[in-house]
Amino acid sequence: MTDMELEASVRAYCRRRPFKPFIVEFFSGVQVVVDHPEGIGPLDGLWLYRGPNRAQSLFPSTSVCRLLDAAAG
């Protein structure tokens, strides 16, 4: 995904009311669950994922394959 595509997708998922967890799937096959609307966001040209137990990961938008509803994942 491009930065603009990922930003638009993340914004759409995070604005849902009530908020529903969603999955970010990477081309590597790794999936992470975003369980809070502030759990993912842009940071200095990359994206920051904040997971459970204060774990954090930085990644480029180009590593993201797709976003999915957590219930459908």
Secondary structure in CASP SS format (residue, H / E / C, confidence):
PFRMAT SS
TARGET T0000
AUTHOR 0000-0000-0000
METHOD secondary structure of the structure
MODEL  1
M C 1.00
T C 1.00
D H 1.00
M H 1.00
E H 1.00
L H 1.00
E H 1.00
A H 1.00
S H 1.00
V H 1.00
R H 1.00
A H 1.00
Y H 1.00
C H 1.00
R C 1.00
R C 1.00
R C 1.00
P C 1.00
F C 1.00
K C 1.00
P C 1.00
F E 1.00
I E 1.00
V E 1.00
E E 1.00
F E 1.00
F C 1.00
S C 1.00
G C 1.00
V C 1.00
Q E 1.00
V E 1.00
V E 1.00
V E 1.00
D C 1.00
H C 1.00
P C 1.00
E C 1.00
G C 1.00
I E 1.00
G E 1.00
P E 1.00
L E 1.00
D C 1.00
G C 1.00
L E 1.00
W E 1.00
L E 1.00
Y E 1.00
R E 1.00
G C 1.00
P H 1.00
N H 1.00
R H 1.00
A C 1.00
Q E 1.00
S E 1.00
L E 1.00
F E 1.00
P C 1.00
S H 1.00
T H 1.00
S H 1.00
V E 1.00
C E 1.00
R E 1.00
L E 1.00
L E 1.00
D E 1.00
A C 1.00
A C 1.00
A C 1.00
G C 1.00
END
